[in-house]
Amino acid sequence: MAGPLRRDRPTSTNFHLLVAQKTAPDPDYPAVHRITRQKVLPKGQTLDRLRQGRILNEAFVTGDPLKLMRLFGITEQTVMRYVGIAHPERTVKLPR
């Protein structure tokens, strides 16, 4: 049986969603026990890189900066970097 992330995002390379009651609202809180990370995450993967991958994947799918800001609690500058990477055609370089 496929998990919900695999069903919702079949082309995603990132199917892990590790949250707890304290980690969901506060990304600075120690997220997951070390042994759990070792068992679940691919070798060499970190929770920060996993989160960045989820944000980038969502930017590719939606491209909606407001949705990304609400969903991940990131700033305008950060969300525009992700959207710019995912959809470079949407960014405009102003003449100097």
N, CA, C and O atoms as a CHARMM CRD file, in Angstrom:
* protein
*
  384
    1    1 MET  N      0.84600  -1.18400   0.00000 PROA 1      0.00000
    2    1 MET  CA     0.00000   0.00000   0.00000 PROA 1      0.00000
    3    1 MET  C      0.89200   1.24800   0.00000 PROA 1      0.00000
    4    1 MET  O      1.80900   1.35700   0.81300 PROA 1      0.00000
    5    2 ALA  N      0.62700   2.15900  -0.88800 PROA 2      0.00000
    6    2 ALA  CA     1.41900   3.38800  -0.98100 PROA 2      0.00000
    7    2 ALA  C      1.02200   4.35000   0.12400 PROA 2      0.00000
    8    2 ALA  O     -0.15000   4.46700   0.48200 PROA 2      0.00000
    9    3 GLY  N      2.02500   5.03600   0.65600 PROA 3      0.00000
   10    3 GLY  CA     1.75300   6.03900   1.67900 PROA 3      0.00000
   11    3 GLY  C      1.12200   7.27800   1.06500 PROA 3      0.00000
   12    3 GLY  O      1.14300   7.43900  -0.15500 PROA 3      0.00000
   13    4 PRO  N      0.55700   8.16400   1.89700 PROA 4      0.00000
   14    4 PRO  CA    -0.12500   9.34700   1.36000 PROA 4      0.00000
   15    4 PRO  C      0.78800  10.27000   0.56700 PROA 4      0.00000
   16    4 PRO  O      0.34500  10.85200  -0.42300 PROA 4      0.00000
   17    5 LEU  N      2.05600  10.42400   0.96900 PROA 5      0.00000
   18    5 LEU  CA     2.94300  11.30400   0.20600 PROA 5      0.00000
   19    5 LEU  C      3.27900  10.70200  -1.14800 PROA 5      0.00000
   20    5 LEU  O      3.41500  11.43100  -2.13000 PROA 5      0.00000
   21    6 ARG  N      3.41500   9.38800  -1.21600 PROA 6      0.00000
   22    6 ARG  CA     3.70400   8.73500  -2.49300 PROA 6      0.00000
   23    6 ARG  C      2.48800   8.85300  -3.41600 PROA 6      0.00000
   24    6 ARG  O      2.65100   9.05000  -4.62000 PROA 6      0.00000
   25    7 ARG  N      1.29300   8.74000  -2.87900 PROA 7      0.00000
   26    7 ARG  CA     0.06900   8.88600  -3.67500 PROA 7      0.00000
   27    7 ARG  C     -0.09600  10.31700  -4.17400 PROA 7      0.00000
   28    7 ARG  O     -0.43000  10.53500  -5.33900 PROA 7      0.00000
   29    8 ASP  N      0.13500  11.28600  -3.30100 PROA 8      0.00000
   30    8 ASP  CA    -0.06400  12.69900  -3.64200 PROA 8      0.00000
   31    8 ASP  C      1.03200  13.24300  -4.54400 PROA 8      0.00000
   32    8 ASP  O      0.76700  14.10500  -5.38300 PROA 8      0.00000
   33    9 ARG  N      2.24700  12.76100  -4.38800 PROA 9      0.00000
   34    9 ARG  CA     3.39200  13.25800  -5.14500 PROA 9      0.00000
   35    9 ARG  C      4.14600  12.08300  -5.76400 PROA 9      0.00000
   36    9 ARG  O      5.25600  11.77000  -5.33100 PROA 9      0.00000
   37   10 PRO  N      3.56200  11.42700  -6.77100 PROA 10     0.00000
   38   10 PRO  CA     4.19200  10.21300  -7.30400 PROA 10     0.00000
   39   10 PRO  C      5.55500  10.44000  -7.94200 PROA 10     0.00000
   40   10 PRO  O      6.33700   9.49500  -8.03900 PROA 10     0.00000
   41   11 THR  N      5.87000  11.64800  -8.37900 PROA 11     0.00000
   42   11 THR  CA     7.16300  11.89300  -9.01700 PROA 11     0.00000
   43   11 THR  C      8.19100  12.46300  -8.05200 PROA 11     0.00000
   44   11 THR  O      9.33700  12.69800  -8.43600 PROA 11     0.00000
   45   12 SER  N      7.79600  12.68800  -6.80400 PROA 12     0.00000
   46   12 SER  CA     8.71200  13.26200  -5.82100 PROA 12     0.00000
   47   12 SER  C      9.78300  12.25300  -5.43100 PROA 12     0.00000
   48   12 SER  O      9.51900  11.05500  -5.32700 PROA 12     0.00000
   49   13 THR  N     10.98900  12.75300  -5.21800 PROA 13     0.00000
   50   13 THR  CA    12.05800  11.89700  -4.71800 PROA 13     0.00000
   51   13 THR  C     12.09000  11.91800  -3.20000 PROA 13     0.00000
   52   13 THR  O     12.91800  11.24100  -2.59000 PROA 13     0.00000
   53   14 ASN  N     11.20800  12.67800  -2.58600 PROA 14     0.00000
   54   14 ASN  CA    11.22300  12.88700  -1.15000 PROA 14     0.00000
   55   14 ASN  C      9.86300  12.50000  -0.57600 PROA 14     0.00000
   56   14 ASN  O      8.92000  13.28800  -0.64000 PROA 14     0.00000
   57   15 PHE  N      9.75200  11.30000  -0.01700 PROA 15     0.00000
   58   15 PHE  CA     8.47400  10.82400   0.50200 PROA 15     0.00000
   59   15 PHE  C      8.40800  10.82900   2.01800 PROA 15     0.00000
   60   15 PHE  O      7.44300  10.32600   2.59400 PROA 15     0.00000
   61   16 HSD  N      9.40800  11.38500   2.67200 PROA 16     0.00000
   62   16 HSD  CA     9.43500  11.36400   4.12600 PROA 16     0.00000
   63   16 HSD  C      8.80000  12.62900   4.67600 PROA 16     0.00000
   64   16 HSD  O      9.07500  13.73400   4.20600 PROA 16     0.00000
   65   17 LEU  N      7.96900  12.45900   5.65100 PROA 17     0.00000
   66   17 LEU  CA     7.40900  13.59100   6.37500 PROA 17     0.00000
   67   17 LEU  C      7.51400  13.23400   7.84400 PROA 17     0.00000
   68   17 LEU  O      6.72700  12.43700   8.35700 PROA 17     0.00000
   69   18 LEU  N      8.49000  13.82700   8.52000 PROA 18     0.00000
   70   18 LEU  CA     8.73500  13.52000   9.91700 PROA 18     0.00000
   71   18 LEU  C      8.37200  14.72600  10.75800 PROA 18     0.00000
   72   18 LEU  O      9.10100  15.71800  10.79700 PROA 18     0.00000
   73   19 VAL  N      7.24600  14.63100  11.42500 PROA 19     0.00000
   74   19 VAL  CA     6.82100  15.72400  12.29400 PROA 19     0.00000
   75   19 VAL  C      6.33000  15.14600  13.60900 PROA 19     0.00000
   76   19 VAL  O      5.94600  13.98100  13.70100 PROA 19     0.00000
   77   20 ALA  N      6.35600  15.97700  14.59800 PROA 20     0.00000
   78   20 ALA  CA     5.81100  15.63900  15.89900 PROA 20     0.00000
   79   20 ALA  C      5.04000  16.85200  16.38600 PROA 20     0.00000
   80   20 ALA  O      5.07100  17.90900  15.75500 PROA 20     0.00000
   81   21 GLN  N      4.36000  16.70500  17.48600 PROA 21     0.00000
   82   21 GLN  CA     3.54600  17.79100  18.00900 PROA 21     0.00000
   83   21 GLN  C      4.36200  19.07100  18.21300 PROA 21     0.00000
   84   21 GLN  O      3.85300  20.16700  17.97700 PROA 21     0.00000
   85   22 LYS  N      5.61500  18.94600  18.64500 PROA 22     0.00000
   86   22 LYS  CA     6.44200  20.12000  18.89200 PROA 22     0.00000
   87   22 LYS  C      7.20500  20.57000  17.65900 PROA 22     0.00000
   88   22 LYS  O      7.52600  21.75300  17.54300 PROA 22     0.00000
   89   23 THR  N      7.50500  19.66900  16.73800 PROA 23     0.00000
   90   23 THR  CA     8.32300  20.04500  15.59100 PROA 23     0.00000
   91   23 THR  C      7.51700  20.69100  14.47200 PROA 23     0.00000
   92   23 THR  O      8.06700  21.47000  13.69500 PROA 23     0.00000
   93   24 ALA  N      6.24600  20.39100  14.37400 PROA 24     0.00000
   94   24 ALA  CA     5.43500  20.95100  13.29000 PROA 24     0.00000
   95   24 ALA  C      5.40600  22.47800  13.33300 PROA 24     0.00000
   96   24 ALA  O      5.63500  23.10800  12.30100 PROA 24     0.00000
   97   25 PRO  N      5.13300  23.10200  14.48900 PROA 25     0.00000
   98   25 PRO  CA     5.09500  24.56700  14.49200 PROA 25     0.00000
   99   25 PRO  C      6.45300  25.23700  14.66500 PROA 25     0.00000
  100   25 PRO  O      6.57600  26.43500  14.40800 PROA 25     0.00000
  101   26 ASP  N      7.47200  24.50000  15.09300 PROA 26     0.00000
  102   26 ASP  CA     8.75100  25.12200  15.40700 PROA 26     0.00000
  103   26 ASP  C      9.90100  24.34500  14.77200 PROA 26     0.00000
  104   26 ASP  O     10.33700  23.33500  15.32400 PROA 26     0.00000
  105   27 PRO  N     10.40400  24.80300  13.60900 PROA 27     0.00000
  106   27 PRO  CA    11.47600  24.06400  12.93900 PROA 27     0.00000
  107   27 PRO  C     12.80000  24.05800  13.70100 PROA 27     0.00000
  108   27 PRO  O     13.68400  23.26500  13.37700 PROA 27     0.00000
  109   28 ASP  N     12.95900  24.92900  14.71000 PROA 28     0.00000
  110   28 ASP  CA    14.19500  24.96300  15.48400 PROA 28     0.00000
  111   28 ASP  C     14.21900  23.92900  16.60600 PROA 28     0.00000
  112   28 ASP  O     15.27100  23.66900  17.19100 PROA 28     0.00000
  113   29 TYR  N     13.07400  23.34600  16.90300 PROA 29     0.00000
  114   29 TYR  CA    12.99600  22.34500  17.96700 PROA 29     0.00000
  115   29 TYR  C     13.67800  21.06100  17.48800 PROA 29     0.00000
  116   29 TYR  O     13.55100  20.70500  16.31600 PROA 29     0.00000
  117   30 PRO  N     14.39600  20.36100  18.36600 PROA 30     0.00000
  118   30 PRO  CA    15.00800  19.09600  17.93000 PROA 30     0.00000
  119   30 PRO  C     13.94100  18.17500  17.34800 PROA 30     0.00000
  120   30 PRO  O     12.99900  17.77500  18.03300 PROA 30     0.00000
  121   31 ALA  N     14.10900  17.85600  16.09400 PROA 31     0.00000
  122   31 ALA  CA    13.02900  17.24100  15.33300 PROA 31     0.00000
  123   31 ALA  C     12.73700  15.78600  15.68100 PROA 31     0.00000
  124   31 ALA  O     11.66200  15.47300  16.19200 PROA 31     0.00000
  125   32 VAL  N     13.65900  14.92300  15.41500 PROA 32     0.00000
  126   32 VAL  CA    13.40500  13.49600  15.52700 PROA 32     0.00000
  127   32 VAL  C     14.61900  12.84300  16.17400 PROA 32     0.00000
  128   32 VAL  O     15.75300  13.28100  15.97900 PROA 32     0.00000
  129   33 HSD  N     14.37100  11.81000  16.93300 PROA 33     0.00000
  130   33 HSD  CA    15.46000  11.11400  17.60300 PROA 33     0.00000
  131   33 HSD  C     16.49500  10.61900  16.59700 PROA 33     0.00000
  132   33 HSD  O     16.14800  10.22700  15.48300 PROA 33     0.00000
  133   34 ARG  N     17.74000  10.64000  16.98600 PROA 34     0.00000
  134   34 ARG  CA    18.86000  10.25800  16.12400 PROA 34     0.00000
  135   34 ARG  C     18.68200   8.86200  15.52500 PROA 34     0.00000
  136   34 ARG  O     18.95100   8.67000  14.33900 PROA 34     0.00000
  137   35 ILE  N     18.24300   7.90000  16.30300 PROA 35     0.00000
  138   35 ILE  CA    18.08000   6.53400  15.81100 PROA 35     0.00000
  139   35 ILE  C     16.96500   6.46400  14.76700 PROA 35     0.00000
  140   35 ILE  O     17.08600   5.74100  13.77800 PROA 35     0.00000
  141   36 THR  N     15.89500   7.20400  14.98000 PROA 36     0.00000
  142   36 THR  CA    14.80600   7.24600  14.00000 PROA 36     0.00000
  143   36 THR  C     15.31600   7.82000  12.69000 PROA 36     0.00000
  144   36 THR  O     15.00200   7.29700  11.62000 PROA 36     0.00000
  145   37 ARG  N     16.09900   8.88700  12.75900 PROA 37     0.00000
  146   37 ARG  CA    16.66300   9.48200  11.53500 PROA 37     0.00000
  147   37 ARG  C     17.53200   8.47500  10.79500 PROA 37     0.00000
  148   37 ARG  O     17.45500   8.36400   9.57100 PROA 37     0.00000
  149   38 GLN  N     18.35300   7.74800  11.53100 PROA 38     0.00000
  150   38 GLN  CA    19.25500   6.77900  10.89900 PROA 38     0.00000
  151   38 GLN  C     18.47700   5.66800  10.20000 PROA 38     0.00000
  152   38 GLN  O     18.89600   5.18500   9.14700 PROA 38     0.00000
  153   39 LYS  N     17.35400   5.26100  10.77300 PROA 39     0.00000
  154   39 LYS  CA    16.56500   4.18000  10.19000 PROA 39     0.00000
  155   39 LYS  C     15.74600   4.64000   8.99100 PROA 39     0.00000
  156   39 LYS  O     15.55500   3.87600   8.04400 PROA 39     0.00000
  157   40 VAL  N     15.26000   5.87800   9.02100 PROA 40     0.00000
  158   40 VAL  CA    14.30600   6.33900   8.02000 PROA 40     0.00000
  159   40 VAL  C     14.96000   7.09000   6.86600 PROA 40     0.00000
  160   40 VAL  O     14.60800   6.86500   5.70800 PROA 40     0.00000
  161   41 LEU  N     15.89400   7.96700   7.16000 PROA 41     0.00000
  162   41 LEU  CA    16.46500   8.82000   6.12300 PROA 41     0.00000
  163   41 LEU  C     17.49900   8.08900   5.27900 PROA 41     0.00000
  164   41 LEU  O     18.22000   7.23000   5.78700 PROA 41     0.00000
  165   42 PRO  N     17.57500   8.42000   4.00500 PROA 42     0.00000
  166   42 PRO  CA    18.64100   7.86400   3.16900 PROA 42     0.00000
  167   42 PRO  C     20.00700   8.29300   3.70500 PROA 42     0.00000
  168   42 PRO  O     20.12800   9.33400   4.35100 PROA 42     0.00000
  169   43 LYS  N     21.02100   7.49300   3.43600 PROA 43     0.00000
  170   43 LYS  CA    22.37800   7.76500   3.91900 PROA 43     0.00000
  171   43 LYS  C     22.84000   9.15700   3.47800 PROA 43     0.00000
  172   43 LYS  O     22.74100   9.50500   2.30200 PROA 43     0.00000
  173   44 GLY  N     23.34100   9.94300   4.42300 PROA 44     0.00000
  174   44 GLY  CA    23.85600  11.27000   4.12400 PROA 44     0.00000
  175   44 GLY  C     22.80100  12.36300   4.08500 PROA 44     0.00000
  176   44 GLY  O     23.15100  13.53600   3.95200 PROA 44     0.00000
  177   45 GLN  N     21.54100  12.02500   4.19400 PROA 45     0.00000
  178   45 GLN  CA    20.46800  13.02200   4.14300 PROA 45     0.00000
  179   45 GLN  C     20.28900  13.65000   5.51700 PROA 45     0.00000
  180   45 GLN  O     20.39500  12.96200   6.53300 PROA 45     0.00000
  181   46 THR  N     20.01600  14.95700   5.55700 PROA 46     0.00000
  182   46 THR  CA    19.74700  15.64100   6.82200 PROA 46     0.00000
  183   46 THR  C     18.31400  16.14300   6.81100 PROA 46     0.00000
  184   46 THR  O     17.68400  16.22600   5.75700 PROA 46     0.00000
  185   47 LEU  N     17.80500  16.47500   7.98100 PROA 47     0.00000
  186   47 LEU  CA    16.44200  16.98800   8.05800 PROA 47     0.00000
  187   47 LEU  C     16.31600  18.33800   7.35400 PROA 47     0.00000
  188   47 LEU  O     15.28000  18.62800   6.75400 PROA 47     0.00000
  189   48 ASP  N     17.36400  19.17000   7.42100 PROA 48     0.00000
  190   48 ASP  CA    17.33000  20.45200   6.71400 PROA 48     0.00000
  191   48 ASP  C     17.22500  20.24500   5.21200 PROA 48     0.00000
  192   48 ASP  O     16.42100  20.89600   4.54400 PROA 48     0.00000
  193   49 ARG  N     18.03100  19.34500   4.68400 PROA 49     0.00000
  194   49 ARG  CA    17.98700  19.07600   3.23900 PROA 49     0.00000
  195   49 ARG  C     16.65700  18.45500   2.83900 PROA 49     0.00000
  196   49 ARG  O     16.14400  18.71400   1.75100 PROA 49     0.00000
  197   50 LEU  N     16.10800  17.64000   3.72000 PROA 50     0.00000
  198   50 LEU  CA    14.80600  17.03300   3.47200 PROA 50     0.00000
  199   50 LEU  C     13.72400  18.12100   3.39500 PROA 50     0.00000
  200   50 LEU  O     12.87100  18.09400   2.50800 PROA 50     0.00000
  201   51 ARG  N     13.77100  19.06600   4.32400 PROA 51     0.00000
  202   51 ARG  CA    12.81000  20.17100   4.33200 PROA 51     0.00000
  203   51 ARG  C     12.98200  21.04100   3.08500 PROA 51     0.00000
  204   51 ARG  O     11.99500  21.43500   2.46300 PROA 51     0.00000
  205   52 GLN  N     14.21700  21.33900   2.72100 PROA 52     0.00000
  206   52 GLN  CA    14.46100  22.13600   1.51500 PROA 52     0.00000
  207   52 GLN  C     13.91500  21.43000   0.28000 PROA 52     0.00000
  208   52 GLN  O     13.35800  22.06700  -0.61300 PROA 52     0.00000
  209   53 GLY  N     14.07600  20.13000   0.23600 PROA 53     0.00000
  210   53 GLY  CA    13.54500  19.35900  -0.88200 PROA 53     0.00000
  211   53 GLY  C     12.03500  19.41600  -0.95700 PROA 53     0.00000
  212   53 GLY  O     11.46500  19.50400  -2.04400 PROA 53     0.00000
  213   54 ARG  N     11.38100  19.36600   0.19800 PROA 54     0.00000
  214   54 ARG  CA     9.91300  19.45600   0.23200 PROA 54     0.00000
  215   54 ARG  C      9.46200  20.83600  -0.23700 PROA 54     0.00000
  216   54 ARG  O      8.50300  20.94200  -1.00200 PROA 54     0.00000
  217   55 ILE  N     10.13800  21.89500   0.20800 PROA 55     0.00000
  218   55 ILE  CA     9.77100  23.24900  -0.21100 PROA 55     0.00000
  219   55 ILE  C      9.96000  23.40000  -1.71100 PROA 55     0.00000
  220   55 ILE  O      9.08600  23.93200  -2.39500 PROA 55     0.00000
  221   56 LEU  N     11.08600  22.94100  -2.22400 PROA 56     0.00000
  222   56 LEU  CA    11.34700  23.05700  -3.65600 PROA 56     0.00000
  223   56 LEU  C     10.34200  22.24900  -4.46900 PROA 56     0.00000
  224   56 LEU  O      9.86300  22.71600  -5.50300 PROA 56     0.00000
  225   57 ASN  N     10.02300  21.05300  -4.01600 PROA 57     0.00000
  226   57 ASN  CA     9.03100  20.24000  -4.71200 PROA 57     0.00000
  227   57 ASN  C      7.68500  20.95100  -4.75000 PROA 57     0.00000
  228   57 ASN  O      7.01900  20.96500  -5.78500 PROA 57     0.00000
  229   58 GLU  N      7.28800  21.53500  -3.64400 PROA 58     0.00000
  230   58 GLU  CA     6.01600  22.26800  -3.59400 PROA 58     0.00000
  231   58 GLU  C      6.07400  23.50000  -4.48300 PROA 58     0.00000
  232   58 GLU  O      5.06900  23.86100  -5.09500 PROA 58     0.00000
  233   59 ALA  N      7.22400  24.15000  -4.56700 PROA 59     0.00000
  234   59 ALA  CA     7.37100  25.31300  -5.45400 PROA 59     0.00000
  235   59 ALA  C      7.19900  24.89600  -6.91200 PROA 59     0.00000
  236   59 ALA  O      6.57100  25.61800  -7.68700 PROA 59     0.00000
  237   60 PHE  N      7.74400  23.74600  -7.29600 PROA 60     0.00000
  238   60 PHE  CA     7.55900  23.24000  -8.65800 PROA 60     0.00000
  239   60 PHE  C      6.08900  22.94400  -8.93300 PROA 60     0.00000
  240   60 PHE  O      5.57900  23.24700 -10.01200 PROA 60     0.00000
  241   61 VAL  N      5.41400  22.35100  -7.95300 PROA 61     0.00000
  242   61 VAL  CA     4.02300  21.94000  -8.14400 PROA 61     0.00000
  243   61 VAL  C      3.08200  23.13600  -8.18500 PROA 61     0.00000
  244   61 VAL  O      2.25900  23.24100  -9.09400 PROA 61     0.00000
  245   62 THR  N      3.19100  24.03300  -7.21900 PROA 62     0.00000
  246   62 THR  CA     2.21700  25.12600  -7.14000 PROA 62     0.00000
  247   62 THR  C      2.74100  26.44300  -7.69700 PROA 62     0.00000
  248   62 THR  O      2.03700  27.13700  -8.42900 PROA 62     0.00000
  249   63 GLY  N      3.97400  26.78200  -7.35000 PROA 63     0.00000
  250   63 GLY  CA     4.52200  28.06800  -7.76800 PROA 63     0.00000
  251   63 GLY  C      3.84500  29.24900  -7.08300 PROA 63     0.00000
  252   63 GLY  O      4.04400  30.39400  -7.48800 PROA 63     0.00000
  253   64 ASP  N      3.05500  28.98500  -6.05900 PROA 64     0.00000
  254   64 ASP  CA     2.30900  30.03300  -5.35700 PROA 64     0.00000
  255   64 ASP  C      3.09000  30.48100  -4.12500 PROA 64     0.00000
  256   64 ASP  O      3.15500  29.75100  -3.13600 PROA 64     0.00000
  257   65 PRO  N      3.69100  31.69200  -4.17500 PROA 65     0.00000
  258   65 PRO  CA     4.50800  32.15400  -3.04200 PROA 65     0.00000
  259   65 PRO  C      3.73400  32.23700  -1.72700 PROA 65     0.00000
  260   65 PRO  O      4.26700  31.87600  -0.67800 PROA 65     0.00000
  261   66 LEU  N      2.49800  32.70400  -1.76800 PROA 66     0.00000
  262   66 LEU  CA     1.73200  32.83200  -0.51900 PROA 66     0.00000
  263   66 LEU  C      1.45600  31.47200   0.10600 PROA 66     0.00000
  264   66 LEU  O      1.54500  31.30800   1.32300 PROA 66     0.00000
  265   67 LYS  N      1.12300  30.50500  -0.72900 PROA 67     0.00000
  266   67 LYS  CA     0.87600  29.16500  -0.20400 PROA 67     0.00000
  267   67 LYS  C      2.13600  28.61000   0.44400 PROA 67     0.00000
  268   67 LYS  O      2.07600  28.01500   1.52000 PROA 67     0.00000
  269   68 LEU  N      3.28300  28.80600  -0.21300 PROA 68     0.00000
  270   68 LEU  CA     4.54400  28.31600   0.34200 PROA 68     0.00000
  271   68 LEU  C      4.87900  29.00300   1.65900 PROA 68     0.00000
  272   68 LEU  O      5.34700  28.35900   2.59700 PROA 68     0.00000
  273   69 MET  N      4.64200  30.31300   1.72900 PROA 69     0.00000
  274   69 MET  CA     4.92200  31.05200   2.96300 PROA 69     0.00000
  275   69 MET  C      4.06700  30.52600   4.11000 PROA 69     0.00000
  276   69 MET  O      4.55900  30.34200   5.22300 PROA 69     0.00000
  277   70 ARG  N      2.80000  30.28700   3.84100 PROA 70     0.00000
  278   70 ARG  CA     1.90100  29.78300   4.88900 PROA 70     0.00000
  279   70 ARG  C      2.23200  28.34300   5.27100 PROA 70     0.00000
  280   70 ARG  O      2.24600  27.98700   6.45000 PROA 70     0.00000
  281   71 LEU  N      2.49500  27.53300   4.27300 PROA 71     0.00000
  282   71 LEU  CA     2.71900  26.11600   4.51100 PROA 71     0.00000
  283   71 LEU  C      4.01000  25.84200   5.27800 PROA 71     0.00000
  284   71 LEU  O      4.04100  24.99200   6.16900 PROA 71     0.00000
  285   72 PHE  N      5.07700  26.56800   4.92800 PROA 72     0.00000
  286   72 PHE  CA     6.38000  26.28300   5.52500 PROA 72     0.00000
  287   72 PHE  C      6.86600  27.36300   6.49000 PROA 72     0.00000
  288   72 PHE  O      7.90400  27.18200   7.12700 PROA 72     0.00000
  289   73 GLY  N      6.15200  28.47100   6.61500 PROA 73     0.00000
  290   73 GLY  CA     6.56500  29.52700   7.53600 PROA 73     0.00000
  291   73 GLY  C      7.86200  30.18700   7.12200 PROA 73     0.00000
  292   73 GLY  O      8.70000  30.49200   7.97000 PROA 73     0.00000
  293   74 ILE  N      8.04100  30.41300   5.82200 PROA 74     0.00000
  294   74 ILE  CA     9.27600  31.02200   5.32600 PROA 74     0.00000
  295   74 ILE  C      9.02600  32.47200   4.92400 PROA 74     0.00000
  296   74 ILE  O      7.88200  32.87700   4.71500 PROA 74     0.00000
  297   75 THR  N     10.08900  33.24400   4.81800 PROA 75     0.00000
  298   75 THR  CA     9.97700  34.67100   4.52500 PROA 75     0.00000
  299   75 THR  C      9.79400  34.90800   3.02900 PROA 75     0.00000
  300   75 THR  O      9.94200  33.99900   2.21200 PROA 75     0.00000
  301   76 GLU  N      9.46700  36.15600   2.69400 PROA 76     0.00000
  302   76 GLU  CA     9.29300  36.56300   1.29300 PROA 76     0.00000
  303   76 GLU  C     10.54900  36.28300   0.47800 PROA 76     0.00000
  304   76 GLU  O     10.47700  35.71500  -0.61200 PROA 76     0.00000
  305   77 GLN  N     11.69700  36.68300   1.01200 PROA 77     0.00000
  306   77 GLN  CA    12.96000  36.48600   0.28400 PROA 77     0.00000
  307   77 GLN  C     13.22600  35.01000   0.01200 PROA 77     0.00000
  308   77 GLN  O     13.63000  34.63200  -1.08700 PROA 77     0.00000
  309   78 THR  N     12.99800  34.19300   1.01400 PROA 78     0.00000
  310   78 THR  CA    13.24000  32.76600   0.86300 PROA 78     0.00000
  311   78 THR  C     12.29200  32.15600  -0.15600 PROA 78     0.00000
  312   78 THR  O     12.71200  31.38700  -1.02100 PROA 78     0.00000
  313   79 VAL  N     11.02000  32.49700  -0.05600 PROA 79     0.00000
  314   79 VAL  CA    10.04300  31.91700  -0.98000 PROA 79     0.00000
  315   79 VAL  C     10.31700  32.34900  -2.41600 PROA 79     0.00000
  316   79 VAL  O     10.10700  31.56900  -3.34500 PROA 79     0.00000
  317   80 MET  N     10.77700  33.56700  -2.60700 PROA 80     0.00000
  318   80 MET  CA    11.06400  34.02700  -3.97000 PROA 80     0.00000
  319   80 MET  C     12.28100  33.31100  -4.55400 PROA 80     0.00000
  320   80 MET  O     12.35800  33.11500  -5.76700 PROA 80     0.00000
  321   81 ARG  N     13.22700  32.91900  -3.70500 PROA 81     0.00000
  322   81 ARG  CA    14.36200  32.12200  -4.20400 PROA 81     0.00000
  323   81 ARG  C     13.87700  30.76200  -4.70300 PROA 81     0.00000
  324   81 ARG  O     14.27700  30.30200  -5.77200 PROA 81     0.00000
  325   82 TYR  N     13.00900  30.12800  -3.91400 PROA 82     0.00000
  326   82 TYR  CA    12.48800  28.82100  -4.31500 PROA 82     0.00000
  327   82 TYR  C     11.64000  28.92400  -5.58900 PROA 82     0.00000
  328   82 TYR  O     11.79300  28.10800  -6.49800 PROA 82     0.00000
  329   83 VAL  N     10.76800  29.90100  -5.66000 PROA 83     0.00000
  330   83 VAL  CA     9.92700  30.07000  -6.85100 PROA 83     0.00000
  331   83 VAL  C     10.79900  30.42000  -8.05500 PROA 83     0.00000
  332   83 VAL  O     10.53700  29.94900  -9.16200 PROA 83     0.00000
  333   84 GLY  N     11.82900  31.23700  -7.85500 PROA 84     0.00000
  334   84 GLY  CA    12.74000  31.59000  -8.94400 PROA 84     0.00000
  335   84 GLY  C     13.48500  30.38900  -9.49400 PROA 84     0.00000
  336   84 GLY  O     13.73800  30.30500 -10.69500 PROA 84     0.00000
  337   85 ILE  N     13.83700  29.45700  -8.61300 PROA 85     0.00000
  338   85 ILE  CA    14.50300  28.22700  -9.05400 PROA 85     0.00000
  339   85 ILE  C     13.51400  27.32200  -9.78400 PROA 85     0.00000
  340   85 ILE  O     13.83100  26.75700 -10.83100 PROA 85     0.00000
  341   86 ALA  N     12.32300  27.19400  -9.22300 PROA 86     0.00000
  342   86 ALA  CA    11.33100  26.29700  -9.80400 PROA 86     0.00000
  343   86 ALA  C     10.73600  26.85000 -11.10000 PROA 86     0.00000
  344   86 ALA  O     10.43800  26.09000 -12.02100 PROA 86     0.00000
  345   87 HSD  N     10.56700  28.15200 -11.17100 PROA 87     0.00000
  346   87 HSD  CA     9.93200  28.78800 -12.33300 PROA 87     0.00000
  347   87 HSD  C     10.72200  30.02900 -12.75200 PROA 87     0.00000
  348   87 HSD  O     10.26900  31.15000 -12.52100 PROA 87     0.00000
  349   88 PRO  N     11.88600  29.84900 -13.35900 PROA 88     0.00000
  350   88 PRO  CA    12.71900  31.00700 -13.72100 PROA 88     0.00000
  351   88 PRO  C     12.03100  31.94300 -14.71400 PROA 88     0.00000
  352   88 PRO  O     12.36200  33.12700 -14.77700 PROA 88     0.00000
  353   89 GLU  N     11.09000  31.42800 -15.47800 PROA 89     0.00000
  354   89 GLU  CA    10.38400  32.28200 -16.43600 PROA 89     0.00000
  355   89 GLU  C      9.50300  33.32600 -15.74600 PROA 89     0.00000
  356   89 GLU  O      9.09700  34.29800 -16.38200 PROA 89     0.00000
  357   90 ARG  N      9.20600  33.14500 -14.48100 PROA 90     0.00000
  358   90 ARG  CA     8.36600  34.08800 -13.74000 PROA 90     0.00000
  359   90 ARG  C      9.16100  35.24400 -13.13400 PROA 90     0.00000
  360   90 ARG  O      8.58300  36.23200 -12.68200 PROA 90     0.00000
  361   91 THR  N     10.46700  35.11700 -13.12600 PROA 91     0.00000
  362   91 THR  CA    11.28900  36.18700 -12.55200 PROA 91     0.00000
  363   91 THR  C     11.66400  37.17500 -13.64200 PROA 91     0.00000
  364   91 THR  O     11.94100  36.79900 -14.78100 PROA 91     0.00000
  365   92 VAL  N     11.66700  38.42500 -13.27300 PROA 92     0.00000
  366   92 VAL  CA    11.98600  39.49500 -14.22600 PROA 92     0.00000
  367   92 VAL  C     13.21700  40.21300 -13.72400 PROA 92     0.00000
  368   92 VAL  O     13.28500  40.61800 -12.56300 PROA 92     0.00000
  369   93 LYS  N     14.17000  40.36600 -14.58600 PROA 93     0.00000
  370   93 LYS  CA    15.35800  41.15500 -14.23900 PROA 93     0.00000
  371   93 LYS  C     15.11500  42.58500 -14.71100 PROA 93     0.00000
  372   93 LYS  O     14.88900  42.83200 -15.89600 PROA 93     0.00000
  373   94 LEU  N     15.16400  43.50500 -13.78200 PROA 94     0.00000
  374   94 LEU  CA    14.94400  44.90700 -14.11500 PROA 94     0.00000
  375   94 LEU  C     16.21000  45.50100 -14.72400 PROA 94     0.00000
  376   94 LEU  O     17.31600  45.18700 -14.28200 PROA 94     0.00000
  377   95 PRO  N     16.05500  46.36400 -15.74300 PROA 95     0.00000
  378   95 PRO  CA    17.23500  47.00800 -16.32500 PROA 95     0.00000
  379   95 PRO  C     17.85200  47.97200 -15.31800 PROA 95     0.00000
  380   95 PRO  O     17.15100  48.54100 -14.48000 PROA 95     0.00000
  381   96 ARG  N     19.14800  48.14800 -15.40500 PROA 96     0.00000
  382   96 ARG  CA    19.83000  49.07300 -14.48600 PROA 96     0.00000
  383   96 ARG  C     19.99300  50.40800 -15.11300 PROA 96     0.00000
  384   96 ARG  O     20.54300  51.31800 -14.49300 PROA 96     0.00000
